[in-house]
Amino acid sequence: MSALEIQHMPREEKLRLMETLWEDLSRDEAAFESPAWHAGVLRETSERRKRGGETTLKWEQAKAKLRKGEG
């Protein structure tokens, strides 16, 4: 698939393609290494969540919110 073909795809189809690609890439967790800064960001988020400054959503809810442009 070329970049031009992707450019002409509807947005919903692009999102499905991204999800499919991510599922494929994330199958082998051992091959995926988080960047060094990631641990710090996760700690900060965890602390905010403990203090009530972060809320969580189920993945399907988060995707729906993002697709509506709310996130």
C-alpha positions in Angstrom: 0.0 0.0 0.0 1.4 3.4 -1.0 1.3 6.6 0.9 -0.9 8.0 -1.9 -3.4 5.2 -1.4 -3.5 5.8 2.4 -3.9 9.6 1.7 -7.1 8.8 -0.2 -8.6 6.5 2.4 -11.5 7.6 4.6 -10.6 8.6 8.1 -12.4 5.6 9.7 -10.5 3.2 7.4 -7.2 4.9 8.4 -8.0 4.4 12.1 -8.8 0.7 11.5 -5.6 0.3 9.6 -3.6 1.9 12.5 -5.3 -0.3 15.0 -4.5 -3.4 12.9 -0.9 -2.3 12.5 -0.5 -1.6 16.2 -2.0 -5.0 17.1 0.5 -6.7 14.8 3.5 -4.7 16.1 2.6 -5.2 19.7 2.2 -9.0 19.5 5.9 -9.6 20.3 6.3 -7.6 23.6 9.9 -8.6 23.9 10.7 -6.8 20.6 9.1 -3.5 21.9 11.2 -1.4 24.2 9.7 1.6 25.8 11.7 4.9 25.7 13.6 5.8 28.8 11.2 8.8 29.6 8.2 6.5 29.7 8.7 5.2 33.2 8.8 8.7 34.6 5.6 9.7 32.8 3.9 6.6 34.1 4.9 7.3 37.7 3.6 10.9 37.4 0.3 9.7 36.0 0.0 7.1 38.7 0.6 9.8 41.4 -2.0 12.1 39.8 -4.5 9.2 39.7 -3.9 8.4 43.4 -4.7 12.0 44.2 -7.8 12.0 42.1 -6.4 14.2 39.3 -6.7 11.5 36.6 -9.7 9.5 35.5 -9.7 6.3 33.5 -11.8 5.1 30.6 -12.3 1.7 29.1 -10.4 1.5 25.7 -13.6 1.5 23.7 -14.8 4.6 25.5 -11.5 6.3 24.9 -11.5 5.5 21.2 -15.1 6.8 20.8 -14.2 10.0 22.6 -11.1 10.5 20.4 -13.1 9.9 17.3 -15.6 12.6 18.3 -12.6 15.0 18.7 -13.0 15.2 22.5 -9.6 14.1 23.5 
